[in-house]
Amino acid sequence: MKKIGFLSFGHWSDAHGSATRSASDVLLQSIDLAVAAEELGADGAYFRVHHFAQQLASPFPLLAAVGAKTRTIEIGTGVIDMRYENPFYMTENAGAADLIARGRLQLGISRGSPEQVIEGWRYFGYAPQPGETDADMGRRHSELFLRLLAGEGFAKPNPQPMFPNPPGLLRLEPHAPGLRDRIWWGSASNATAVWAAQMGMNLQSSTLKADETGEPFHVQQARQIRAYREAWAAAGHKRTPRVSVSRSIFALTDDRDRAYFGRDGGGDQIGVIDNMRAVFGRSYAAEPDRLIEQLRADEAIAEADTLLLTVPNQLGVDYNAHVLDNILRHVAPALGWR
């Protein structure tokens, strides 16, 4: 394991005990947590995207703000639902945010998860083409986004422009060199992991997966990662791909940890999500020595190069910095981090 970051779902509510009671709270605290994580030595600050919910949504203002306030930490998403995205405008936004962050953006994209409203992407002006599913539409948007990020000219210039044009066809600006290689696909199945490899995207595998074999979650996820890497090699890409997994992990070091998470843990769970039988990975919560033993037995963590720690963002910046510090200080070195 080479890198460790956090993944925030960006919830807010006025429930008792919530430190994020408004959208303003969660946005400003997300910036502060990224700064704190960088100071602790973490490698990444990642944010989930949900529409029509009291959670983080439009990601690029937040990513740009984090990029302006930090210097070394990777900044990413996990994931942007491409059913809702205009690939052209997204390319401009992503390019600007990456340039502000000096090339540290790591964008996770995907077909997305079940949303708060029925066919919410229709309200954003998008609909599947005849014969397409909404998942097909998400992948079509993604393929176009990847082509645009490559920076090749495609648009015929106006012969009488307001400002002089460079020669040839025009591309979208601002262009962020290298960002095309820092796009990740959030995959819940073996087939979409293989497709991501063929498309030259890195792989984000989350805390749930299509139950394709009945095996424990971490075993199925490890198989998915190996299938992805085999497909990557077969596609002949020249660079080495990256793979992340997400986990809820809490080292119990004080009374607060034990009060919040002392009863967490247990085994995998089976559920149905978007008419798919899915296996949901367990949470880990134990004293550091015991936690190290448990995580060493997680085959998918061993296969991945990046671990994203899902954080309870409503407990506030100080407590979440404590959660990250616990892992970085007491657990991660024993797992081979750095």
N, C-alpha and C positions, 0 to 999 in steps of 0.2 A: 504494500500500500504506500503510494507516494504522496498523495494529497488528501487533506481533510478540510471540509468546509461545512457551512450550515445551510439548511434549506428552511425558509420561513414561508408558511402559508398566508401570513399577513392578516389574521383574523382581527376584527374589532367588534366590541359590543359593550353595552353598559351594564353587563352582568356584574354581580358582586365579586370583587377580587380582580377584575380585569384592569390591567394597566394600559390597555389600548381601548379607549372608550369612543374614539372617533376615527374617521379616515385620516385626519391630520395627525393624530397620535401615532397610528401605525406607520405612516410614511416617514415621519421624522425619526421615530424610534428605529425603523429599518436602517436608515442612514447611520444612526448612532451605533447600532449593533455591528454594522459592517466595519466601522472605524475601530470599535473595541476588539472585534475579531482579528483585524489586522495587527493591532497592538499585541495581542496574545500570541501571534505567530500562525494563525489559521491561514489556510490557502485559498478559501473561496467563500463568497457570500452569494447565495442563490435565493431566488424568490419565485413562488408559485403565482400563476395567473388564473383568476376565475372572474367570469362576467356575471352581472346581475346578483352579486353577493357582497356581503360586508367583509370583503377580503381584497387583497391587492389585485388590481386589474391592469390598466394600461402601464406596461413596464418601463418604457423608455425614459420618461422623466425621472423615475427613481434610479434607474441604472446610470443615467448621466450624472445625477447628483452624487451618487456613491462614487462614481469614477472621479469626480472633481474633488471629493473629500479624502480620497485614499491614494496610495501610491503603488502598492505591490499586490494586493489581494485580487484574485480572479473574481469577476462579477458576472453572474449568470442568471438564467431562468430555468425553471423545472416544473412545468413547461408552458410555452405559449401555444394556445389552441389555434392552429392554422386555419380552421374553418371560419374564423372571425377576421382574418387578416387580408389586407390588400398588399400583395407582395411588393408592389412598386413603392408605396409609401413606407412600408416596413423596411425596405432596403435603405431608404434615406434616413429614417430614424435610427436604424441599427448602425449605419455608418457614422452618423454624428455622435452617438453614444460611445462607440468604440474609439473614435478619435479623441474624445474628451478623456476617456480612460486610458489613453495611450496603448491601445492594443490588448486590453485585458478582458474584453467581453468573451463570454462562453455561453452562447444562446442555445438553450434547450427548447425544441419545438416538437409538436406532435399533432395528431388528430384530435387530441383533447379528451377530457373525461366527461361523464354526465354533468349537465349544467343545471342551473336553477330554474330555467324556463324551457318550454318546448321549442326546439329548433331555434335557439336564440340567435344563431348566425343569420337568420333571415332578417332580423331587425337591423343588422349591420349592413344589409344590402346584398347578401350572398345566398346563392341557391345552387344545389347540384345541377349539373347539366343532364340532359336526357340519358337515362341508363346509368347514371352515377349514384352512389350512396354519398352521405355526408362525409364518410371516411375517405372515399375516393377524392372528394372535393378538397379535403384537407391535404391529402398527399399531392394533388395537382398544384395547389397554392405553394406547397413546400418546394416542389421541383422548380417552379418558376422563380421562387425566392433564391434558390441556390444558383440558378443561372444568372440572375441579376447581380448577385454578390460577386461573381467572378470578375465583373468589371469590364466586360467586352461591350463595345459600342453596338447599338442596335437601332437607334432612332435617327431618322433623316433630319438634318439640321435645316432650319429656316434660312433661305438664301438672303434674307434681309433681317438679321437678328438685331435685337437691341444692343447686345454686346458681342464682340468677336468670338467665334467658335474655334476650337482646335480642328485640325483636318479630320475628315472621315465621319463615320457615324458616332453619335453621342451616347454616353452611358449616364446612368444616374449618379448624382453627386450629393453629398460628399462620398467618395469611395474610400473604404477602409481596407487597405491591403492585408491579406492574411485572414480576414474574418471568415471567409468561406470554409477554411479548415477548422474553424472553432464553432461549428454548428453541430448540435447533438440531437439525436432523435430519441424521444421518450417512448420506449417500447414495452408493451405488456404481453407480447407473444413471441415465439420463436420466428414465425414468418416475417413479422415486421422488423425484427432485429436483423434478419438476413437482408431484407430490402434496404435497411439503413446502411448496412455495409456496402451493398452494391452501389448506393448513391454517394458513398464517400463521406458519411456523417459519423461522428462519434456516437456512442451509445449511452443513454441514461436508462437504467433499469430501476424501477421504483420499489415501493413496499408492497406492491401487489403484482400478480402475474396470472395470466390465463392458466388454469389448472389443466395441463396437457398430459400429465402422466400419473397424477395421484401421489407423487413423491413429496417430501417436505419442500417448503418454499425455497430455502436456500439451495437445495440440490437442483431443483428445476431452474432456478435463476442462473446457477453456475453452468448448466447445460446450455442455456440461452446464450450466455456470454461466449462459450466455446464455439457454438454454431455461428455466432456473429464473427468471431475472429477467423474461422475457416472461410466464411464467405468473403471477408475482407481480403484474405490472401488470394483467393480464387479470382477476385476482381482485378488484382494487379495494381492496387494503389501503392504509391511510393512511400508515403509517410506511415508512421506507426499510429494506430488509432488509440483513442482513450475510451475508457469505460468507467462509469460511475454506478454505484448502488446507493440507495437511501435507507437509513435505519433510524429508529427511535432508540437512543442509547443514553442511559443515565447512570453515572457513577455516584453511588450513595456515599457521601463523605460527611454530611452534617444532618442535623435534625430537619432542616427544610427539605433536603432531598428525600429523606425517608418519609416525611409527611406527604409530599407530593407524589412520589413514585415508588415508595417502598412496597406497594402491592402490585406493581406492574410486572410484566414478564409473561410467563405462560407460553403456550405453544401457538402454532399457526392457526388461522381461522379460515373457514370456507364461506364464501358468500357469492351473490350474483350481482354483477355490475354491467349495465348495458347488455342484458341478456347473455352475458358470458359468465360461466362458472369460473370464479377466481379464487386463488389462494393468497391470503394476506399474511405477510411476514409478522413474526412476533416482535414485541418490544423487549428491549434488554434493560434491566435495572437491577444492579447488585453492587456490593462493595467492589473496589477496583480489582483486587486479585481474582475474585470469582468472575468478574466481568471479562477479564482478559481470557480466562479459560473458555468461557462461552463464545466469545467472538473468534477465537482461534478455530473453533469447530464450525464456523459459518463458511461454507465453501464458496459462496458468491463474493464475500468480502475478500477472500484470498485471491479470487480470480480478477477482481477489479483493481484499477490503479487509483481510484478516487472514491472516498467515502463522504457522503453528504448526511449530516446529522440533522434530522428534523427537530426544530426547536419549538417550545411552547411560548410563542411570541407574546401572548397575552399576560405572561408573568413578568414582563418588563425587561429592560436592557440589562440592568445589573444582575438579575438572576440568570438570564440566558448567557451572559458573559461568564458567570460562575460555572454553568453547565459545560460550556466549551472548554474553559480552563481545566476543569476536572478531567475531561477526556484527553486533552492535549498533554497535560502534565502527568497523569497517573495511569493512563491506559494506552495511548497511541504508541509511545516508544516501544512497548513490549510487542506490538503488532508489526513492527518494522518501519513505522513512519520515520522518515529521515534517518 
